[in-house]
Amino acid sequence: MTQHAEREIVNLTRLCDNKGNLNPEAIGYARKPIIDSNLSGHFLRKKKWNYWCVFGEEILFSVTVCHFDYAAVCFIYFLEYETQRFFEKSVTIPLGIGSKLKMPTRVLEPLRFSNNEVNLHITHLQNQTFLNVTSSNFDNEELHAELMIHHPQDDESLNVVVPWNRQTFQFTAKHHTLPTTGMVKIGNRTFHFSAEDCFAVLDFGRGIWPREALWNWGMASQQIRDKRIGLNFGGHWTDGTGMTENAVFVNGKMTKIHEDVIFSYDRSNFMKPWYITTKFSDQVMLTFHPFFERVAQTNAKLVKSEVHQMVGYYGGQVKLDDGSTLTIHQMLGCIEEHVAKW
């Protein structure tokens, strides 16, 4: 069998039962963020994150807030495409003490992270997310970001519950091609964002993870000619679960790909081209050419994590639900390998 029989969820559903185990009714995917990730118990195994990536005309700007029970972490980074100036600020607070951090259970609920190094405030109101970040020392300069991220009302998003078993599972929400306006100011330089050319991607994750994990994620959100195109592909971590996080978005309409994809790349040189192909069919045939590699490593004995996140360009084709073929040429996006022992 080449395709998974993925069940579509259409009603508000809780991720967990009263014991904190996976609710079988939640296994499947939804086109709206209608999963309530009511995690409880499973101390030290819970993983929660909100990751925003905004593709501007001149820079990529990204903010992540995570809570892993034993620590709260905030990452902020930016990449200027032309000069490849890159800086990443990371703040870790053991057990999240004093950070006033409460990770919401629903995808678009507010989030705050503040300490003496970073102030981050995310709110959602009337189909808009307001992302406000300040830091007095960001590459020895002041950072001030004010971004308005628009969620077009009829847009679909990818919301998937991946079951390893009743005790280990993950809800992931990927929201793509969200038009973004505003500015990011670093020192005396201001980068402006316009809704026609700048798009945000949200990766919202809530789950109970195994001790060791490996995943690939490929994504892009851009305006190509007259269409807003979003790509989302995942590998390794969903294998054998009967679910995938593979989807393509065209003007807010999602084509869900019910088939595993294979990521082919050279682990000795992540800057070589990557290939994403569907396992059995020719529905997805994409090549990714990186121009920048971000490496993020954590080694705290019990907790080890290594991310190779590449920025570059996609090319190739994807077959859509309506039978047409989407051809992609020089589409800016990211692709990554993440190995974690956590």
C-alpha positions, 0 to 999 in steps of 0.5 A: 500500500503506497498511501496511508488511510489518514483520517480527517478530523473536523470537530474540536478534539482533545489530544489526551485522555484523562490519564494524559495518554493519547486520545485515539479520537485525536489520531488524524489530521485537520485543516483547521487548528481544532486540536486542544493539546491538553498535555499532563503528567509524563514529567520530563517527557513533555515537549512544547514549542512555538517556532515562527520563521518569517521570510523577508525580502532581505532577511530571514527572522525567526523566534522559537519558544520551547518548554521541555519540563526541565528547561525553558528556552528562547531562540532568536536568529536572523540571516541577511541573505546577501551578506550572510550575516547571521546571529543567533541569541539563545536564552535557557532558563532551568525548569523555566523558573522566573520566566513567566512562561506558560505554553498555551494548549491551542495553536493561536493562544497568546505567549510571553517569554521575558527575562533580563535578556529578552522580552517576547510577546505574541498575541492573536486578534481578529485573524492577526498575530502580533509578534513583538520582540526586544533585546538590549544585546543582540550581536552587541546591538539593540533588537526591536521586532514588530511584525503583524502576521495575517491569517487569511480567513479561508486558509487551511493549515496542516494539523496532524497527530502522530501516534507512536503509541498511547504514551508517546505521540505528537501534535504538530501544526504547520501554518504556511504562507501567512502575509507579514508586515512590520519591521525588524530593527537591529542596531541602526538598520531597519528591515521592512516587511510587506504583505505581497512578498513576506510570509511567515510559517508557524510550527507549533508542537506539543507532545510526549516524545521518546528519549531519542529522536531524528527528524527531517523537515523541509518547508517554504512559503513564497509568492510565485507569480500570482500564487501563494505557495507553501511546502511542508514535508517531514521524514523519519519521525513519522515513519511507521505511524500511518500519519505524515506531515506532508502537504502543499498549499496553493492560495490557502488550499491544502493538498494533503499528501498521504504518502511518506517522503524520503529525504536524500542528502549527504551527512558529511556535507549538508551543503550538497543538494538535498532531494525530497521524493515520495516513497512509491509514486512521483507525486513529489520530486524536489531538489533543494540547493542550500546557500547557508547552513545554521548549526545549533548544538546542545550538549548538557550530558542528559540532553543532546541536540544537533540541528543542521538547518539549511537555507536555500532554494527548491526546484521540481514539481508536486502533483496536486489534488486537482490533477494539475502539476505545480512546478517550482523554480528557485523557491526560497525555503529551509530544510533540516536534520535534527537529532535529539536525545532529550 
